[in-house]
Amino acid sequence: MTESAYVDRFTLERLPPREQWPELLHLEELGYPERLNVAKVLLQDRVAAGFGAAPCVGAERAGGRLTMWSYADVQARAEQVAHVLCDDCGLVPGERVLLRAPNTPMLFASYLGVLLAGGVVVATMPLLRAKELSYMIERAKIRIGLCDQRLLEEAQRARSMGSELELLLAFGDGKPDAAELERRMADKTAPFEAIDTAAEDPCLIAFTSGTTGNAKGTMHFHRDLLAVCDCFPPQCLQTRSDDVFIGSPPLAFTFGTGGLMWFPMRAGASTILVEQPSPPKLAAAIEAHRPTLCVTSPTAYRMMLGEGRDLSSLRAGISAGETLPRATFDAFLEKTGIRLIDGIGSTELLHIFISAPVDEIVPGSTGKPVRHYEAKVIDENGERVIGQVGRLAVRGPTGCRYLDDPRQLEYVHEGWNLTGDAYIEDENGYFWYQARTDDMIVSAGYNIAGPEVESALLLHPAVKDCAVIGVPDPERGQIVTAFVVANEGMTCDDGLVRELQDFVKESIAPYKYPRAVHFVDALPRTATGKVQRYVLRERSH
């Protein structure tokens, strides 16, 4: 390992021992140098190569007007942020910096500024509350925070809870007098030379959005951020410099950071950020601003179809965060002509590792391992199985490295990352999602995957959204239980329950039908759009 640039060695000293890392593959083929600052590569080198005037990141202003910052604009602001951190806040290489904001150009520039300065980004979801923020601040030992002025209250509350956060600078929309950070930035006019970090210096601590236990901090290197850009996008998206990305995932979520920052910048492309990207607002922004690539969840794609907006500018849609139901794939294809690109990734591996190019998609399947990754399905003995449900194991150029956490030994086994997903690999090498391993329903001896039942229910015209879980039952062990959000105008009574049950029996194996159906106004979801099945389980007790 080449010598680290870090003065603050907190992250280096809390990496798991090397023998607990997953096996990392194909790094020699990717050819990254031993010394590497990812923000220099994505931003400063891009400007030096002549992309300074090219559009980089934009957002809607009042009245729906789109304001774009060029690569040179982003570089100027990112370098100013780096100067503030180093000159005014005393940041030393290796220190962690809390970032808290909705998706805005200033968050985008601040993220890059932290990396240029040799800091370690800890980006947090806008919806997190003080208790959750305080936990992350304590776990990562964060002294400095940059926060959108509209979200200051919870950050200040976290700070008052005895946390180590000493400096909390607010920012606005990037104008010189918008907030404290911009006022400090105003006189930082000198260029900033990126800190000469090592490729294996941690530059990101991404906290998982797991539904059980305390969030785990996953550490990623400068090299890792480039690796995910050079695996999935070239193969499955064929990204071009004239592409315009848009999407809903928060930049604090690695699905969002990759799809809305790293991927476009690696290609010299641009991105449009939508602050409150509900499906109606995302559909309206696509119609107004004509992006070419969309990054969002299956639920959002399904809901956008009901908005009646013109989505014809899109050449591809990337779907992740939860499994893509066949019904959603078919409906989107029928109305737009676009075959959605499904993918599975994880915070631990940083981004998508199984997917398929448009011309190789098998509807209903997640796809095959993307370039430079390997995957297999294993049984309880760790042996590879074909055509059987088992645990998904993955390895490639990125992998799990938890921040000082004994759960490292649960995620990494014999060099493979065990993602916690149950899959089937078919004889053609395609992978078919079944459920989270904790969400497999065992009823009267049958293994039933909740997402398969959900996909069947979504084909019924009465169903707007749904989630399926197993509920304890004294006779069957568990029974399949569906929570259904019905479309407007439907009568949610016993008659509809029987109709839905019969519909599922006719669509898939009859033993998989939901023996209990509950109608709800909405499903509980995380900030990243995942259904909180544990909340549904609690409701069922």
C-alpha positions in Angstrom: 0.0 0.0 0.0 1.4 3.4 -1.0 1.9 6.0 1.7 -1.2 7.8 2.7 -1.6 11.5 2.5 -3.7 11.6 5.7 -2.5 13.5 8.8 -5.7 12.5 10.6 -5.5 8.6 10.5 -8.9 7.9 12.0 -10.3 6.1 8.9 -7.0 4.3 8.2 -6.8 2.9 11.7 -10.5 1.7 11.6 -10.4 -0.2 8.4 -11.0 -3.9 8.9 -7.8 -6.1 8.9 -6.8 -6.9 5.3 -7.6 -10.6 5.8 -11.2 -9.5 6.4 -11.5 -7.6 3.1 -13.2 -9.2 0.2 -11.0 -10.3 -2.7 -10.6 -7.4 -5.1 -10.6 -8.2 -8.8 -9.4 -6.6 -12.0 -7.7 -3.6 -10.5 -4.7 -4.0 -12.7 -6.9 -4.0 -15.8 -8.6 -0.8 -14.6 -5.1 0.7 -14.3 -5.4 3.3 -11.6 -2.2 5.0 -10.3 -1.2 4.6 -6.7 -1.7 8.3 -6.1 -5.2 9.5 -7.0 -7.6 12.3 -6.0 -11.0 11.4 -7.5 -12.2 15.1 -7.5 -9.1 16.2 -9.4 -9.7 13.5 -12.0 -13.5 14.2 -12.4 -13.3 18.0 -12.1 -10.0 19.7 -12.4 -8.6 17.3 -15.1 -11.9 17.6 -17.0 -11.6 21.4 -17.1 -7.9 21.2 -18.0 -8.9 18.9 -21.0 -11.1 21.7 -22.4 -14.5 21.0 -20.8 -14.6 24.2 -18.7 -17.5 25.8 -20.6 -19.4 22.5 -20.9 -22.6 22.2 -18.7 -22.0 20.2 -15.5 -24.9 20.6 -13.0 -28.2 22.5 -13.0 -31.3 23.0 -11.0 -34.7 24.7 -11.4 -35.1 28.2 -10.0 -38.3 30.1 -9.3 -40.7 29.9 -12.2 -39.2 26.6 -13.5 -36.2 28.3 -15.1 -33.2 26.0 -15.4 -29.8 27.4 -14.2 -26.7 25.5 -15.2 -23.2 25.6 -13.8 -20.4 24.8 -16.2 -17.5 22.5 -15.2 -15.5 25.7 -14.6 -18.2 27.1 -12.4 -18.3 24.0 -10.3 -14.5 23.9 -10.1 -14.4 27.5 -8.9 -16.9 26.8 -6.1 -15.4 23.5 -5.1 -12.0 25.1 -4.8 -13.4 27.9 -2.7 -15.1 25.3 -0.4 -11.7 23.5 -0.1 -10.0 26.8 0.8 -12.6 27.5 3.5 -12.2 24.1 4.9 -8.4 24.2 5.0 -7.8 28.0 5.7 -10.7 28.8 8.0 -11.7 25.5 9.6 -8.2 23.9 9.9 -9.2 20.8 8.0 -6.3 18.3 7.7 -6.2 15.5 5.2 -8.2 12.5 6.5 -10.7 14.5 8.5 -14.4 13.8 8.1 -16.8 16.4 6.9 -20.6 16.2 7.4 -22.7 17.2 4.4 -26.4 17.8 4.8 -28.7 19.2 2.1 -31.3 18.3 -0.5 -30.0 17.7 -4.1 -28.6 21.1 -5.0 -25.7 22.4 -7.0 -24.1 23.7 -3.8 -24.1 20.3 -2.3 -22.6 19.0 -5.5 -19.8 21.5 -5.4 -19.3 21.1 -1.6 -18.9 17.3 -2.0 -16.2 17.8 -4.6 -14.6 20.5 -2.4 -14.2 18.2 0.5 -12.5 15.6 -1.7 -10.2 18.2 -3.2 -9.1 19.1 0.3 -8.3 15.6 1.2 -11.4 15.3 3.5 -13.6 12.3 3.9 -17.3 12.9 2.9 -20.1 11.8 5.2 -23.2 12.8 3.4 -26.5 12.4 5.2 -30.1 12.1 4.0 -32.2 15.3 4.3 -34.9 13.5 6.3 -32.6 12.3 9.1 -33.3 13.6 12.5 -31.0 14.8 15.3 -30.6 11.4 17.0 -29.6 9.7 13.7 -27.2 12.5 12.8 -25.7 12.4 16.3 -25.0 8.7 15.9 -23.2 9.2 12.6 -21.2 12.2 13.9 -20.1 10.2 16.9 -19.2 7.0 14.9 -17.2 9.0 12.3 -15.8 11.5 14.8 -16.8 14.5 12.7 -15.7 18.0 13.7 -16.8 20.1 10.7 -20.2 20.2 9.0 -21.6 22.0 5.9 -25.4 22.2 5.9 -28.1 23.7 3.7 -29.5 26.6 5.8 -33.0 25.2 5.5 -31.9 22.0 7.3 -29.9 23.6 10.1 -32.3 22.9 12.9 -31.8 19.2 13.2 -28.0 19.5 12.7 -27.9 22.1 15.5 -29.9 19.8 17.7 -27.5 17.0 16.9 -24.6 19.3 17.8 -26.3 20.2 21.1 -26.6 16.5 22.1 -23.0 16.5 23.1 -21.6 15.5 19.7 -18.1 16.3 18.5 -19.3 18.7 15.9 -17.5 22.0 16.5 -18.0 23.9 13.3 -21.3 24.0 11.4 -21.3 26.3 8.3 -24.6 27.0 6.5 -24.8 27.4 2.8 -27.5 28.6 0.4 -27.7 28.6 -3.4 -24.1 29.5 -4.2 -24.4 33.3 -4.3 -21.8 35.3 -2.4 -24.1 36.6 0.3 -26.4 33.6 0.5 -25.1 32.2 3.8 -22.0 31.9 6.0 -20.2 29.3 3.7 -20.7 31.5 0.6 -19.6 34.6 2.5 -16.4 32.9 3.5 -15.9 31.6 -0.1 -16.2 35.1 -1.6 -12.6 36.1 -0.9 -11.1 32.7 -1.8 -10.0 33.5 -5.3 -6.7 31.6 -5.5 -6.7 28.2 -7.2 -6.6 25.2 -4.9 -4.2 22.4 -5.6 -5.8 19.1 -4.9 -4.3 17.2 -2.0 -2.1 14.4 -3.4 -4.1 11.5 -1.9 -3.4 7.8 -2.3 -5.7 5.7 -4.4 -6.4 3.7 -1.2 -7.1 6.7 1.0 -10.7 6.5 2.2 -12.7 9.4 0.9 -16.3 8.4 1.7 -18.1 7.0 4.6 -21.5 5.9 3.4 -23.9 4.8 6.1 -26.3 2.0 5.2 -30.0 2.5 5.3 -30.6 -0.9 6.8 -33.9 -1.6 8.5 -32.4 -3.4 11.5 -29.7 -2.5 14.0 -27.6 0.6 13.9 -26.5 1.9 10.5 -23.1 0.6 9.4 -20.5 3.0 8.0 -19.0 1.7 4.8 -15.6 3.1 3.7 -14.7 3.7 0.1 -11.4 4.8 -1.4 -10.7 7.4 -4.1 -10.1 4.5 -6.5 -13.5 3.0 -5.8 -15.4 6.0 -7.0 -13.7 5.7 -10.4 -14.1 2.0 -10.5 -17.9 2.1 -10.4 -17.8 4.7 -13.2 -15.7 2.4 -15.3 -17.7 -0.8 -14.9 -21.5 -0.4 -15.1 -21.9 2.8 -17.2 -19.7 2.0 -20.2 -21.3 -1.5 -20.6 -24.9 -0.8 -19.8 -25.5 2.9 -20.5 -22.8 3.7 -23.1 -22.7 7.2 -21.6 -21.8 10.1 -23.9 -20.7 13.6 -23.2 -24.0 15.0 -24.5 -26.0 13.0 -22.1 -28.1 14.8 -19.5 -28.9 12.8 -16.3 -31.8 13.4 -14.0 -33.2 11.4 -11.1 -34.6 11.1 -7.6 -32.0 9.4 -5.3 -30.4 11.8 -2.7 -26.7 12.5 -3.3 -26.2 11.0 0.2 -27.3 7.7 -1.2 -24.5 6.0 -3.3 -27.1 5.1 -6.0 -27.7 8.9 -6.3 -24.1 10.0 -6.0 -23.1 7.6 -8.8 -26.0 8.2 -11.1 -26.2 12.0 -10.6 -22.5 13.0 -10.0 -19.8 10.5 -10.7 -21.2 8.8 -13.8 -22.0 12.1 -15.7 -18.7 13.7 -14.7 -16.7 10.7 -15.8 -18.2 11.1 -19.2 -18.0 14.9 -19.4 -21.9 14.9 -19.3 -24.3 17.0 -17.2 -26.9 16.4 -14.6 -30.1 18.2 -13.5 -30.9 18.1 -9.8 -34.5 18.1 -8.6 -34.7 19.2 -4.9 -38.0 17.5 -4.1 -38.1 14.7 -6.7 -41.5 13.2 -6.2 -42.7 11.3 -9.2 -45.0 14.1 -10.4 -42.2 16.7 -10.1 -39.6 14.4 -11.7 -41.9 13.7 -14.6 -42.6 17.4 -15.0 -38.8 18.2 -15.0 -38.2 15.5 -17.6 -40.9 17.1 -19.9 -39.5 20.6 -19.3 -35.7 20.0 -19.5 -35.4 17.0 -21.9 -32.8 14.9 -20.1 -31.6 11.7 -21.8 -31.0 9.4 -18.8 -33.2 8.9 -15.7 -32.1 7.4 -12.4 -34.8 6.4 -10.0 -36.8 3.6 -8.3 -39.3 1.2 -9.8 -42.0 2.8 -7.8 -41.3 6.2 -9.3 -41.2 4.9 -12.8 -44.6 3.3 -12.3 -46.1 6.4 -10.8 -44.6 8.7 -13.5 -46.7 6.9 -16.1 -49.8 8.2 -14.5 -48.7 11.8 -14.9 -49.4 12.1 -18.6 -46.0 13.9 -19.2 -43.8 13.7 -22.3 -40.9 11.5 -21.4 -39.7 11.0 -25.0 -36.3 12.7 -24.5 -35.1 9.7 -22.4 -33.0 7.2 -24.2 -32.7 5.0 -21.1 -34.0 4.6 -17.5 -31.9 3.1 -14.7 -33.8 1.3 -12.0 -32.4 0.3 -8.7 -33.0 0.6 -4.9 -35.6 -2.2 -5.0 -36.5 -5.0 -7.4 -38.1 -4.0 -10.7 -41.4 -5.8 -11.1 -42.1 -7.3 -14.5 -45.4 -5.4 -14.6 -43.6 -2.0 -14.2 -41.1 -3.0 -16.9 -43.9 -3.9 -19.3 -46.0 -0.8 -18.6 -43.1 1.6 -19.1 -42.1 -0.1 -22.3 -45.6 0.0 -23.6 -46.1 3.7 -22.9 -42.6 5.0 -23.7 -40.8 2.4 -25.8 -38.0 2.3 -23.2 -36.8 -0.9 -21.8 -35.8 0.0 -18.2 -32.3 -1.1 -17.2 -32.6 -3.0 -13.9 -29.7 -3.2 -11.5 -28.7 -4.3 -8.1 -26.0 -2.6 -6.1 -25.3 -2.1 -2.4 -23.8 0.6 -0.2 -21.1 -1.9 0.7 -20.0 -2.4 -3.0 -20.8 1.3 -3.7 -23.0 0.8 -6.9 -24.5 -1.6 -9.4 -22.8 -4.9 -9.9 -25.5 -6.9 -11.7 -27.4 -5.5 -14.7 -27.7 -5.8 -18.5 -27.4 -3.6 -21.6 -30.7 -2.7 -23.2 -30.2 -5.3 -26.0 -29.5 -8.1 -23.5 -32.3 -7.5 -21.0 -34.4 -10.5 -20.1 -37.6 -8.9 -18.5 -37.9 -9.9 -14.9 -34.3 -10.7 -14.5 -31.8 -8.4 -12.9 -29.2 -9.4 -15.5 -25.7 -10.7 -15.3 -22.6 -9.5 -13.5 -21.3 -6.3 -15.0 -17.8 -6.0 -16.4 -15.1 -6.7 -13.8 -17.5 -8.3 -11.3 -18.3 -11.9 -10.5 -21.4 -13.3 -8.8 -22.8 -16.7 -7.8 -25.7 -18.1 -5.8 -24.6 -20.3 -2.9 -26.5 -22.8 -0.7 -26.2 -23.2 3.0 -22.9 -25.0 2.6 -21.4 -22.2 0.5 -21.6 -24.3 -2.7 -22.6 -22.7 -6.0 -26.1 -23.7 -7.2 -27.9 -23.2 -10.5 -31.7 -23.0 -10.7 -32.1 -23.0 -6.9 -32.8 -20.2 -4.4 -29.7 -19.3 -2.5 -27.6 -16.4 -1.1 -26.0 -14.0 -3.6 -22.2 -13.7 -3.4 -20.3 -11.0 -5.3 -16.8 -9.8 -5.8 -15.1 -7.3 -8.0 -12.9 -4.1 -7.9 -15.0 -2.7 -5.0 -16.1 -4.4 -1.8 -17.2 -4.1 1.8 -15.0 -2.4 4.4 -17.0 -1.4 7.4 -15.9 1.3 9.8 -14.7 -0.5 12.9 -17.7 -3.0 12.9 -17.7 -6.7 13.8 -20.5 -7.2 11.2 -17.6 -7.2 8.6 -17.3 -10.9 9.3 -21.0 -11.4 8.5 -20.8 -9.6 5.1 -17.5 -10.9 3.8 -17.0 -14.7 3.7 -14.0 -16.4 2.0 -13.3 -13.3 -0.1 -16.9 -12.8 -1.3 -19.4 -10.1 -0.4 -22.7 -11.7 0.9 -25.2 -9.0 0.0 -28.2 -10.4 2.0 -30.2 -11.1 -1.1 -31.8 -14.4 -2.2 -31.4 -15.1 -5.9 -31.7 -17.8 -8.5 -29.0 -18.1 -11.2 -30.4 -19.7 -14.4 -28.5 -21.9 -16.8 -27.8 -18.9 -19.1 -26.1 -16.9 -16.3 -29.0 -14.5 -15.6 -29.8 -13.7 -12.0 -33.4 -13.6 -10.8 -34.2 -11.7 -7.6 -36.3 -13.5 -5.0 -36.2 -11.5 -1.8 -33.9 -10.2 0.9 -32.7 -13.4 2.7 -34.5 -12.2 5.8 -37.7 -11.6 3.8 -38.2 -15.1 2.4 -41.6 -16.4 3.5 -41.7 -20.0 4.6 -45.4 -21.1 4.6 -46.4 -24.8 5.1 -43.0 -25.8 3.9 -43.0 -23.7 0.8 -40.4 -21.0 0.2 -42.2 -17.9 -1.2 -40.6 -14.7 -2.4 -42.6 -11.7 -1.5 -41.5 -9.7 -4.6 -43.0 -12.3 -6.9 -46.4 -12.0 -5.2 -46.1 -8.2 -5.4 -45.4 -8.4 -9.1 -48.5 -10.5 -9.6 -50.7 -8.1 -7.6 -49.4 -5.1 -9.5 -50.8 -6.5 -12.7 -54.3 -6.1 -11.3 -55.9 -2.7 -12.3 -57.1 -2.1 -8.8 -53.6 -2.1 -7.3 -51.5 1.1 -7.2 -48.8 -0.1 -4.9 -48.2 -3.1 -2.6 -45.8 -4.9 -0.3 -45.9 -8.5 0.8 -44.5 -10.0 4.0 -44.7 -13.2 6.0 -46.7 -13.0 9.2 -46.4 -15.7 11.9 -49.1 -18.3 11.9 -49.5 -21.3 14.3 -50.6 -23.7 11.6 -48.5 -22.7 8.5 -45.5 -21.1 10.2 -46.1 -18.0 8.2 -48.8 -16.8 5.9 -48.4 -14.5 2.9 -49.8 -11.1 3.8 -50.3 -8.3 1.3 -50.5 -4.6 2.1 -52.2 -2.9 -0.9 -52.6 0.7 -1.9 -55.7 0.7 -4.2 -56.2 3.0 -7.1 -58.8 5.8 -6.6 -62.4 4.9 -7.0 -61.9 1.3 -5.9 -64.1 -0.3 -3.2 -61.8 -1.8 -0.7 -63.9 -4.6 0.7 -64.0 -8.4 1.1 -65.1 -8.7 -2.6 -61.9 -7.0 -3.8 -59.8 -9.1 -1.4 -61.2 -12.3 -3.0 -60.7 -10.9 -6.5 -57.1 -10.1 -5.8 -56.5 -13.6 -4.2 -58.0 -15.3 -7.2 -56.0 -13.1 -9.6 -52.8 -14.1 -8.0 -53.7 -17.8 -8.0 -54.2 -17.5 -11.8 -50.9 -15.7 -12.3 -48.5 -17.7 -10.3 -48.5 -20.9 -8.3 -51.7 -21.0 -6.2 -49.9 -21.7 -2.9 -48.2 -18.3 -3.1 -51.5 -16.3 -3.0 -51.9 -13.8 -0.1 -54.1 -15.3 2.6 -54.4 -11.9 4.2 -54.9 -8.6 2.4 -54.8 -5.2 4.1 -55.7 -2.0 2.4 -53.6 1.0 3.4 -53.3 4.6 2.2 -49.5 4.4 1.7 -46.6 2.1 2.3 -43.9 3.1 4.8 -40.7 3.8 2.9 -37.1 4.9 3.8 -35.6 8.1 2.4 -34.2 6.0 -0.4 -37.6 4.6 -1.4 -37.3 1.1 0.0 -40.3 -0.4 1.7 -39.9 -0.6 5.5 -41.1 -4.2 5.9 -40.3 -4.2 9.5 -42.9 -1.5 10.1 -45.5 -3.7 8.3 -44.5 -6.6 10.5 -45.0 -4.5 13.6 -48.4 -3.5 12.4 -49.3 -7.2 11.9 -48.5 -8.3 15.5 
